[in-house]
Amino acid sequence: MGWPRDIVVTIAGTDYTTDVIDAVEVNMGARTPWEQTVNGSATVLLKTEQPDIEIRDLITIDVDDQTGTPVRIFTGRVGSYSTGIYDFGPVWTVRATGPLTQAGRRRVGTAVPADTEGDQIAELAQAALGIQWQEAPGTYADQTLTWAGFAVDTSAIDQPGLYDLAAITDTNDNVLDALALAAYSGSGWLYETRDGLLGYGDSTSRENTPAADYLEVPGSLVAQSSWQSSTSEADLVTQATVTYDGGQVNVEATAALAVYGRYQRTYGTSLADAGDAATFAGRQLELQSAPRRMLAGGIRTRVDLATDDLIDQFLTVERNYGVIVEDVPTYIAADGVYRGFVEGYYWVLDRYAATLDLFVSDYSLSNFGLRWAAAGPTPWNGVGASLTWQDATEALA
């Protein structure tokens, strides 16, 4: 099948595919592993006299796979539209955003009890995306209408989570800020799914990705200009202070202090326990107590030149996707193979070509030690009762 493939744009249930001119752009996720709440967006240009479009209309973008089945790559709401008159007629520019935009316009509203981070994020998702009382439709004459029918789909959120967080008592907090803090405190990753849900991957979700599920990208598809790296003093931390619900903890990287001197940074969390705060601090020092080479931009991939099977895989990309890029320069990866995870991505699609910029982070940034809540019952089959968790973590991680 190759390229081109059908790109279907639907707004408020109306198919505008034949009106689309120029490239369709979709921008999702973050640019670095340190970012949490970056809302997705899409831009579509339509050549039409008067489209039936309103603010907050649902917009979806699909691309056919090799069997002709549409695959959703973006779901959002119209945020703005404008028009310009050209020699060939009017052109409408429609811009849409993902669910995190709505979260940024709402308050928490009701107190959220102390809980693990996944469960807190699921409750915050209701405040972010659920229908509020003032927004409920109709005159309530239809007695079959129930409040439960407006529940938010939390199936993309890892629950219950792995870290205990303090209660959220300030109901005037911005929901987007509260979501970001909960995800950050849990050392996980917040994202928007292709079908418009709010997702969260906990701190062990990435390293539990099976090797067979990694997206393997041949180096021949990657633009040479993509291979830019940077190493910065600004990323260096040798003393970490972590604030948590009960105060703060301080942890130093003794060996790094002797080499680089004191680089202090404070990390604000909503963690409930001092032990978790110390673990959080230790993790930050593990990642930042020595200069680290980072990719300085997106990996631009020529999707239209890929095999049909690989194009189909590209269409399903989301944040937290495992990725292996082959034949990379040795100054990026000594063995010529880059292994990491997708933080964000940028589609440019038209009838002639398709490119996908993958913003990735190195695998080591997502490699956490296994936590008790993530172990599950299977690893303990046949294990003696005298085995302690401290002795087991090395074997299980």
ZIBELBEL-V502956 format. One record per residue. RES is the residue in one letter. PHI is phi in degrees with one decimal (none if undefined). PSI is psi in radians with two decimals (* if undefined). Layout:
# ZIBELBEL-V502956
RES,PHI,PSI ; RES,PHI,PSI
This chain:
# ZIBELBEL-V502956
M,none,-0.82 ; G,60.7,-2.47 ; W,-130.0,2.50 ; P,-81.4,2.84 ; R,-127.3,2.72 ; D,-65.8,2.29 ; I,-113.3,1.96 ; V,-104.8,2.10 ; V,-111.7,2.13 ; T,-122.7,2.28 ; I,-126.9,2.11 ; A,52.4,0.67 ; G,85.0,-0.09 ; T,-99.2,2.31 ; D,-84.1,2.04 ; Y,-108.1,0.30 ; T,-55.3,-0.76 ; T,-72.7,-0.22 ; D,-94.0,-0.16 ; V,-72.1,2.25 ; I,-122.7,2.76 ; D,61.8,-2.89 ; A,-88.0,2.56 ; V,-90.6,2.27 ; E,-115.9,2.38 ; V,-132.6,2.22 ; N,-124.7,2.02 ; M,-132.5,2.61 ; G,78.6,-2.88 ; A,-104.2,3.08 ; R,-104.7,-0.36 ; T,-137.6,2.82 ; P,-70.5,-0.21 ; W,-84.7,-0.21 ; E,-92.7,2.51 ; Q,-110.5,-1.10 ; T,-105.0,1.50 ; V,-117.5,2.01 ; N,-74.4,2.51 ; G,-74.1,2.80 ; S,-151.9,2.79 ; A,-145.1,2.59 ; T,-129.8,2.27 ; V,-131.8,2.35 ; L,-106.1,2.23 ; L,-119.9,2.29 ; K,-99.6,1.74 ; T,-160.3,2.76 ; E,-71.2,-0.96 ; Q,-150.8,1.55 ; P,-69.3,2.58 ; D,-88.9,1.42 ; I,-128.1,2.41 ; E,-131.7,2.71 ; I,-58.1,2.39 ; R,80.0,0.07 ; D,-61.8,2.52 ; L,-73.4,2.30 ; I,-125.7,2.35 ; T,-128.4,2.59 ; I,-128.9,2.19 ; D,-125.5,2.61 ; V,-128.6,2.36 ; D,-67.5,2.42 ; D,-83.3,-3.03 ; Q,-68.8,-0.26 ; T,-94.6,0.00 ; G,87.9,0.11 ; T,-85.8,2.22 ; P,-66.2,2.38 ; V,-117.1,2.15 ; R,-71.8,2.22 ; I,-114.6,-0.21 ; F,-157.1,2.41 ; T,-135.9,2.21 ; G,-160.2,-2.90 ; R,-125.2,2.51 ; V,-63.3,2.18 ; G,-102.7,-0.51 ; S,-161.7,2.73 ; Y,-150.6,2.58 ; S,-146.7,2.89 ; T,-135.4,2.67 ; G,-140.7,2.56 ; I,-101.3,2.24 ; Y,-123.6,3.05 ; D,-57.1,-0.58 ; F,-92.9,0.04 ; G,125.0,-3.09 ; P,-75.9,2.52 ; V,-124.6,2.23 ; W,-103.2,2.29 ; T,-104.0,2.05 ; V,-111.6,2.20 ; R,-118.0,2.33 ; A,-127.2,2.75 ; T,-131.8,2.83 ; G,-85.9,-3.08 ; P,-64.8,-0.43 ; L,-65.3,-0.42 ; T,-63.9,-0.74 ; Q,-64.8,-0.66 ; A,-60.3,-0.59 ; G,-71.9,-0.16 ; R,-108.3,0.18 ; R,-126.0,2.78 ; R,-103.2,2.76 ; V,-57.7,-0.72 ; G,86.2,-0.93 ; T,-130.8,2.65 ; A,-61.2,2.49 ; V,-109.9,2.12 ; P,-68.2,2.81 ; A,-58.5,2.38 ; D,-167.2,3.07 ; T,-71.8,2.75 ; E,-64.8,-0.60 ; G,-64.5,-0.74 ; D,-68.3,-0.63 ; Q,-64.7,-0.74 ; I,-63.4,-0.68 ; A,-62.5,-0.70 ; E,-69.8,-0.68 ; L,-65.4,-0.54 ; A,-60.4,-0.61 ; Q,-64.5,-0.74 ; A,-66.8,-0.55 ; A,-77.9,-0.70 ; L,-121.6,-0.24 ; G,-72.9,2.77 ; I,-72.4,2.15 ; Q,-86.7,2.82 ; W,-52.6,-0.77 ; Q,-67.4,-0.33 ; E,-96.6,-0.11 ; A,-63.1,2.36 ; P,-81.4,2.84 ; G,84.0,-3.12 ; T,-106.5,0.10 ; Y,68.4,0.29 ; A,-70.7,-0.48 ; D,-81.0,1.84 ; Q,-73.3,-0.15 ; T,-80.0,-0.20 ; L,-74.1,2.16 ; T,-124.6,2.70 ; W,-63.1,-0.55 ; A,-62.1,-0.41 ; G,-67.9,-0.20 ; F,-103.8,0.26 ; A,-63.0,2.54 ; V,-84.2,2.43 ; D,-74.9,1.99 ; T,-108.8,0.36 ; S,-65.7,-0.35 ; A,-92.5,0.09 ; I,-101.4,2.19 ; D,-68.8,2.02 ; Q,-125.6,2.58 ; P,-84.5,-0.20 ; G,104.1,-3.14 ; L,-125.7,-0.17 ; Y,-126.1,2.44 ; D,-82.1,2.23 ; L,-113.5,2.68 ; A,-72.6,2.81 ; A,-66.2,2.65 ; I,-100.8,1.92 ; T,-104.6,-0.33 ; D,-85.6,1.75 ; T,-72.6,-0.15 ; N,-89.3,-0.01 ; D,-59.9,2.48 ; N,-68.0,2.31 ; V,-62.0,-0.67 ; L,-61.9,-0.74 ; D,-64.8,-0.71 ; A,-66.1,-0.70 ; L,-62.2,-0.79 ; A,-62.4,-0.74 ; L,-67.3,-0.71 ; A,-63.7,-0.79 ; A,-65.8,-0.73 ; Y,-63.3,-0.75 ; S,-65.0,-0.55 ; G,-85.7,0.04 ; S,58.3,0.52 ; G,-110.5,-2.83 ; W,-135.3,2.14 ; L,-89.7,2.52 ; Y,-160.4,2.94 ; E,-106.0,2.37 ; T,-83.9,2.91 ; R,-65.8,-0.44 ; D,-100.9,0.35 ; G,87.3,0.27 ; L,-94.2,2.85 ; L,-92.6,2.18 ; G,-116.7,2.72 ; Y,-146.0,2.21 ; G,-105.9,2.14 ; D,-72.2,3.09 ; S,-65.2,-0.30 ; T,-105.8,0.02 ; S,-66.0,-0.61 ; R,-74.1,-0.78 ; E,-72.8,-0.20 ; N,-89.2,0.05 ; T,-69.2,2.13 ; P,-61.2,2.54 ; A,-57.2,-0.58 ; A,-68.9,-0.31 ; D,-90.3,-0.04 ; Y,-71.2,2.45 ; L,-80.0,2.07 ; E,-99.9,2.04 ; V,-110.7,2.05 ; P,-64.6,2.45 ; G,-61.5,-0.41 ; S,-66.7,-0.33 ; L,-88.8,-0.15 ; V,-97.3,2.28 ; A,-62.7,2.34 ; Q,-60.3,-0.54 ; S,-67.8,-0.20 ; S,-69.9,-0.41 ; W,-85.4,1.35 ; Q,-122.1,2.33 ; S,-126.2,2.82 ; S,-145.9,2.61 ; T,-132.0,2.20 ; S,-130.7,2.43 ; E,-62.3,-0.49 ; A,-63.1,-0.37 ; D,-89.3,-0.03 ; L,-83.4,2.30 ; V,-137.3,2.19 ; T,-117.7,-0.21 ; Q,-136.5,2.11 ; A,-112.9,2.27 ; T,-112.6,2.15 ; V,-116.2,2.11 ; T,-88.5,2.46 ; Y,-139.9,-3.08 ; D,-60.7,-0.52 ; G,-99.8,0.04 ; G,145.6,-2.24 ; Q,-152.3,2.72 ; V,-124.5,2.64 ; N,-123.7,2.29 ; V,-132.8,2.39 ; E,-116.8,2.56 ; A,-95.8,1.63 ; T,-57.8,-0.83 ; A,-64.6,-0.70 ; A,-69.0,-0.59 ; L,-59.7,-0.70 ; A,-67.5,-0.48 ; V,-90.5,-0.83 ; Y,-106.8,-0.24 ; G,89.8,-3.00 ; R,-89.5,2.04 ; Y,-123.1,1.74 ; Q,-97.1,2.45 ; R,-143.9,2.47 ; T,-106.2,2.33 ; Y,-116.1,2.10 ; G,-90.0,2.19 ; T,-131.8,2.99 ; S,-111.7,0.40 ; L,-58.4,2.54 ; A,-91.7,-0.41 ; D,-117.5,2.51 ; A,-63.9,-0.65 ; G,-62.7,-0.74 ; D,-66.6,-0.63 ; A,-64.4,-0.69 ; A,-66.7,-0.68 ; T,-62.7,-0.75 ; F,-59.4,-0.80 ; A,-62.7,-0.76 ; G,-61.5,-0.65 ; R,-65.8,-0.74 ; Q,-62.5,-0.70 ; L,-69.2,-0.62 ; E,-59.2,-0.64 ; L,-85.3,-0.49 ; Q,-125.3,0.11 ; S,-83.7,0.02 ; A,-142.1,2.61 ; P,-56.8,2.42 ; R,-126.8,2.32 ; R,-79.7,2.24 ; M,-124.5,2.55 ; L,-64.3,2.41 ; A,-97.8,0.19 ; G,-178.0,-2.92 ; G,-82.6,2.69 ; I,-90.6,1.83 ; R,-81.1,2.12 ; T,-117.9,2.30 ; R,-82.6,1.60 ; V,-64.3,-0.64 ; D,-65.8,-0.27 ; L,-97.7,-0.01 ; A,-83.1,2.93 ; T,-69.4,2.82 ; D,-58.4,-0.74 ; D,-63.5,-0.72 ; L,-70.4,-0.67 ; I,-58.6,-0.76 ; D,-60.5,-0.66 ; Q,-67.3,-0.74 ; F,-56.4,-0.67 ; L,-63.7,-0.37 ; T,-99.1,0.13 ; V,-63.3,2.40 ; E,-143.6,3.01 ; R,-59.5,2.55 ; N,84.2,-0.03 ; Y,-63.2,2.30 ; G,-74.6,2.44 ; V,-139.4,2.42 ; I,-123.2,2.13 ; V,-110.1,2.22 ; E,-96.8,2.76 ; D,57.8,0.82 ; V,-92.6,2.75 ; P,-59.1,2.56 ; T,-67.3,-0.35 ; Y,-76.2,-0.19 ; I,-92.8,-0.78 ; A,-145.4,2.17 ; A,-59.1,-0.60 ; D,-93.3,0.13 ; G,80.2,0.11 ; V,-127.3,2.19 ; Y,-101.4,2.23 ; R,-121.0,2.21 ; G,-165.6,-2.74 ; F,-135.7,2.57 ; V,-75.0,2.22 ; E,-99.3,-0.59 ; G,-162.9,3.00 ; Y,-157.7,2.76 ; Y,-139.2,1.98 ; W,-93.2,2.43 ; V,-129.1,1.98 ; L,-125.5,2.28 ; D,-147.4,-3.07 ; R,-74.0,-0.20 ; Y,-105.6,-0.54 ; A,-154.6,2.91 ; A,-148.3,2.24 ; T,-123.6,2.63 ; L,-134.5,2.00 ; D,-89.0,2.10 ; L,-103.0,2.09 ; F,-95.9,1.97 ; V,-121.7,2.82 ; S,-128.5,2.63 ; D,-62.8,2.55 ; Y,-54.2,-0.65 ; S,-63.1,-0.42 ; L,-72.7,-0.26 ; S,-116.0,0.21 ; N,-96.2,1.63 ; F,-97.3,2.75 ; G,-71.6,2.53 ; L,-65.5,2.39 ; R,-104.1,2.72 ; W,-52.4,-0.79 ; A,-66.7,-0.31 ; A,-97.6,-0.09 ; A,-73.0,-0.75 ; G,74.6,3.01 ; P,-78.9,-0.48 ; T,-58.9,-0.77 ; P,-63.7,-0.25 ; W,-96.0,0.00 ; N,-59.8,2.16 ; G,79.1,0.11 ; V,-88.0,2.38 ; G,-65.0,2.64 ; A,-68.5,-0.31 ; S,-81.9,-0.16 ; L,-67.8,2.26 ; T,-96.8,2.77 ; W,-61.8,-0.67 ; Q,-61.3,-0.67 ; D,-75.4,-0.43 ; A,-87.3,-0.44 ; T,-62.4,-0.61 ; E,-64.5,-0.68 ; A,-73.9,-0.52 ; L,-89.3,-0.44 ; A,-72.3,*
